[in-house]
């Protein structure tokens, strides 16, 4: 009983645990020892585990009594972390939450991050590197990932939103750490959905070097399927807001009955050809002025 009490007390003092620690009978026969890992610490008896439980609610006004493990930084650049190490004691992955960066010249980080080691043969061999971060002290958290590829296998990548809200996928240029300047946006726009497939129209938006929106070079109306080139509100199946359309390659049907589909247009140096019925072409002669 004295050993069990000592174990519970040591855990409470060391980790700030609020709750009850349960260990099986064999654990009560062992004492904590010093950790052999770099940096030392306290080592729990091998193959033993903690069992934490609570009947408290996680209510802010009551002090979040159900947070059974509390990790606190007591210096402005400290980084409380939960780390995983390999069989030789080297850090491989970690979950870290902290406010300030190691470098005083950097902006405050204010985030929780998931970190993994860099390649053992690369420039920063075996160093932990932030792969995923979620900022705190923000009403809208800008979730970030670094030096990563995102693969969705047998699943769906969805961008959802309520009426009156743009749903964007943005391509941007980055500089000065996490400062970004947009270049292109794929958007389902904020046009309200009013039934009959109306609303939430599709746009491709381009931006200037300073990140200012220039225009919408391409759009599709969801209700009509009309496509706009340079127009955000196309009124025909192809609505071009410009003064020219270019067909780069010349081609002349072999005859007026050459294979063709209705509406195809072709040209050469002498004629413009239009397919007016299946495999039926007409042409008009070109002249100079």
JOFENVEN-V51897 format. One record per residue. N is the residue number from 1. RES is the residue in one small letter. SS is DSSP state (2 for helix, 1 for strand, 0 for the rest). PHI is phi as a letter, one per 30 degrees, with the letter a starting at -180 (none if undefined). NEAR is the number of other C-alpha atoms within 8 Angstrom. Layout:
{{N,RES,SS,PHI,NEAR} {N,RES,SS,PHI,NEAR}}
//
This chain:
{{1,x,0,none,4} {2,x,2,d,5} {3,x,2,d,9} {4,x,2,d,8} {5,x,2,d,8} {6,x,2,d,8} {7,x,2,d,11} {8,x,2,d,10} {9,x,2,d,8} {10,x,2,d,8} {11,x,2,d,11} {12,x,2,d,10} {13,x,2,d,8} {14,x,2,d,6} {15,x,2,c,9} {16,x,0,i,10} {17,x,0,d,10} {18,x,0,c,10} {19,x,0,k,8} {20,x,1,c,9} {21,x,1,c,10} {22,x,0,c,7} {23,x,0,b,10} {24,x,0,d,7} {25,x,2,d,6} {26,x,2,d,6} {27,x,2,d,9} {28,x,2,d,11} {29,x,2,c,7} {30,x,0,b,7} {31,x,0,c,8} {32,x,0,d,9} {33,x,1,b,8} {34,x,1,d,8} {35,x,0,d,8} {36,x,0,d,5} {37,x,0,d,7} {38,x,0,e,5} {39,x,0,j,4} {40,x,0,i,8} {41,x,0,j,7} {42,x,1,c,8} {43,x,1,c,8} {44,x,0,d,7} {45,x,0,e,10} {46,x,0,e,4} {47,x,0,i,4} {48,x,0,c,9} {49,x,0,b,5} {50,x,0,c,7} {51,x,0,b,8} {52,x,1,c,9} {53,x,1,b,8} {54,x,0,a,8} {55,x,0,c,5} {56,x,0,c,6} {57,x,0,d,7} {58,x,0,c,10} {59,x,0,c,8} {60,x,2,e,6} {61,x,2,d,5} {62,x,2,c,7} {63,x,0,i,7} {64,x,0,h,10} {65,x,0,d,11} {66,x,0,c,10} {67,x,0,d,8} {68,x,0,d,11} {69,x,0,b,8} {70,x,0,b,8} {71,x,0,c,8} {72,x,0,b,5} {73,x,0,c,10} {74,x,0,c,5} {75,x,0,b,5} {76,x,0,d,7} {77,x,0,c,10} {78,x,0,d,9} {79,x,0,b,8} {80,x,1,d,10} {81,x,1,b,9} {82,x,1,c,7} {83,x,1,b,9} {84,x,1,c,8} {85,x,1,b,10} {86,x,0,d,8} {87,x,0,d,5} {88,x,0,c,5} {89,x,0,j,8} {90,x,0,d,7} {91,x,1,d,11} {92,x,1,b,12} {93,x,1,b,12} {94,x,1,a,13} {95,x,1,c,11} {96,x,1,b,12} {97,x,1,b,11} {98,x,1,a,14} {99,x,0,c,10} {100,x,0,c,12} {101,x,0,d,11} {102,x,0,e,5} {103,x,0,d,5} {104,x,0,d,7} {105,x,0,d,4} {106,x,0,d,6} {107,x,0,d,7} {108,x,0,e,7} {109,x,0,d,9} {110,x,0,h,11} {111,x,1,a,11} {112,x,1,c,12} {113,x,1,b,12} {114,x,1,c,12} {115,x,1,b,13} {116,x,1,b,12} {117,x,1,d,12} {118,x,0,d,11} {119,x,0,e,8} {120,x,0,d,7} {121,x,0,c,5} {122,x,0,c,7} {123,x,0,d,4} {124,x,0,c,8} {125,x,0,e,10} {126,x,0,i,9} {127,x,0,d,8} {128,x,1,d,12} {129,x,1,b,8} {130,x,1,d,11} {131,x,1,c,12} {132,x,1,a,11} {133,x,1,b,12} {134,x,1,b,11} {135,x,1,d,12} {136,x,0,c,8} {137,x,0,i,5} {138,x,0,b,6} {139,x,0,d,4} {140,x,0,b,4} {141,x,0,d,8} {142,x,0,d,6} {143,x,0,d,8} {144,x,1,b,7} {145,x,1,b,9} {146,x,0,b,7} {147,x,0,h,5} {148,x,0,b,6} {149,x,0,c,4} {150,x,0,c,4} {151,x,0,c,4} {152,x,0,c,7} {153,x,0,c,4} {154,x,0,h,4} {155,x,0,b,5} {156,x,0,b,5} {157,x,0,c,5} {158,x,0,c,4} {159,x,0,c,7} {160,x,0,c,5} {161,x,0,a,7} {162,x,0,d,5} {163,x,0,e,8} {164,x,0,i,8} {165,x,0,b,8} {166,x,0,d,9} {167,x,1,c,11} {168,x,1,c,9} {169,x,1,c,8} {170,x,1,c,9} {171,x,1,c,8} {172,x,1,b,9} {173,x,1,c,8} {174,x,1,c,9} {175,x,1,a,7} {176,x,0,h,5} {177,x,0,i,5} {178,x,0,c,6} {179,x,1,d,7} {180,x,1,b,8} {181,x,1,b,10} {182,x,1,d,12} {183,x,1,b,13} {184,x,1,b,11} {185,x,1,b,13} {186,x,1,c,11} {187,x,1,b,13} {188,x,1,c,11} {189,x,0,d,13} {190,x,0,d,12} {191,x,0,e,9} {192,x,0,d,9} {193,x,0,d,9} {194,x,0,c,7} {195,x,1,j,5} {196,x,0,h,5} {197,x,0,i,8} {198,x,1,d,11} {199,x,0,j,13} {200,x,0,h,11} {201,x,0,d,14} {202,x,1,c,12} {203,x,1,b,14} {204,x,1,c,12} {205,x,1,c,14} {206,x,1,c,12} {207,x,1,b,13} {208,x,0,d,9} {209,x,0,d,7} {210,x,0,c,6} {211,x,0,i,9} {212,x,0,c,8} {213,x,1,d,8} {214,x,1,c,8} {215,x,1,a,8} {216,x,1,c,12} {217,x,1,d,12} {218,x,1,a,13} {219,x,1,a,17} {220,x,1,b,13} {221,x,0,d,13} {222,x,0,d,12} {223,x,0,d,8} {224,x,0,c,6} {225,x,0,i,8} {226,x,0,d,13} {227,x,1,c,13} {228,x,1,c,16} {229,x,1,c,12} {230,x,0,i,12} {231,x,0,b,13} {232,x,0,d,12} {233,x,0,b,7} {234,x,0,d,14} {235,x,0,c,7} {236,x,0,b,7} {237,x,0,e,9} {238,x,1,b,10} {239,x,1,c,12} {240,x,1,c,8} {241,x,0,c,8} {242,x,0,a,6} {243,x,0,c,4} {244,x,0,b,4} {245,x,0,b,5} {246,x,0,c,4} {247,x,0,c,5} {248,x,0,d,4} {249,x,0,c,4} {250,x,0,d,9} {251,x,0,a,7} {252,x,0,c,8} {253,x,0,e,10} {254,x,0,d,6} {255,x,0,a,6} {256,x,0,d,9} {257,x,0,c,8} {258,x,0,d,10} {259,x,0,e,8} {260,x,0,a,11} {261,x,0,c,10} {262,x,0,e,8} {263,x,0,j,8} {264,x,0,d,8} {265,x,1,b,8} {266,x,1,b,11} {267,x,1,a,11} {268,x,0,b,9} {269,x,0,d,6} {270,x,0,c,8} {271,x,1,b,10} {272,x,1,c,12} {273,x,1,c,13} {274,x,1,b,11} {275,x,1,d,15} {276,x,1,c,10} {277,x,1,a,10} {278,x,0,e,9} {279,x,0,i,11} {280,x,1,b,12} {281,x,1,c,15} {282,x,1,b,9} {283,x,1,b,8} {284,x,1,b,7} {285,x,1,d,7} {286,x,0,c,8} {287,x,0,b,5} {288,x,0,c,3} {289,x,0,b,2}}
//
